Amino acid sequence: MNPTYVRIEFSRHLRDGYNLIFALLMPMAMYLLFGNIPSYTDQELGFGNVKFYIMVSMAAYGAAVSTVSIAGTVATETMQGWGRQLALTPMSPTTLVSSKMVVATTVATISSALVFALGAATGAYVTQNWIWAAAFAITVVGSLIFACYGIGVGMLFKSESALGLAAGLMVFFAFFGNVFMPLEGLMLDIARFTPMFGYVALIRYMQLRDVPAETGFGVDPLWMPVTNLLAWALIFAIFAVLATRKVRARQ
């Protein structure tokens, strides 16, 4: 990781008000929309209530989209010649990827913290306080894999539409990853192989670990979301590094 490059990236994104507002406010708006339905979100669910379930789901989706949005700006940079400039420096592709991930994950941390604070203020709760810290930590750390995904797409599709493509696919991943609504049957079987499934399922696991499967909110054995998350982390990391090397080789 290059501290100077990280500082430059932070300064640049702080000047980009549109991306910052999108990354920080959109997840909060989604939680307020879906997490405050009278007589439903206050119901007990596992070791907490439905509001907590929706809160962590929206925080995870927001963190993932935030990292994709920040990391995916590499496409615009490449078009503007910034990638060619970096190619003249000793910075390796791995250093570029890791520096981008630090910036993206910092923004995701702030985004998740705002959603968690809003959830706590509006009645989201769990019976064991350690679940708050564990869910938040997994939300932030897990979002790293989507920073790699954003970098890979941005490098591979060198156009202004690359960021829109990356963010658009995140909506698809969320719907088919059991994020927005509980899936059943064949759809759930397919969801277990999608990128968002293991990430969000692992966050929810602490709250739902004793919920019977027949309720529709039951959870898989712990090894399943962990395996899914690690597998997609490896896939996206390799994708990001290879895409970066391909672009730098052309430059």
Secondary structure, 3 states (H helix, E strand, C coil): CCHHHHHHHHHHHHHCHHHHHHHHHHHHHHHHHHCCCCCCCCCEECCEEHHHHHHHHHHHHHHHHHHHHHHCCHHHHHHCCHHHHHHCCCCCHHHHHHHHHHHHHHHHHHHHHHHHHHHHHCCCCECCCHHHHHHHHHHHHHCHHHHHHHHHHHHHCCCCCHHHHHHHHHHHHHHCCCCCCCCCHHHHHHHCCCHHHHHHHHHHHHHHCCCCHHHCCCCCCCHHHHHHHHHHHHHHHHHHHHHHHHHHHHC
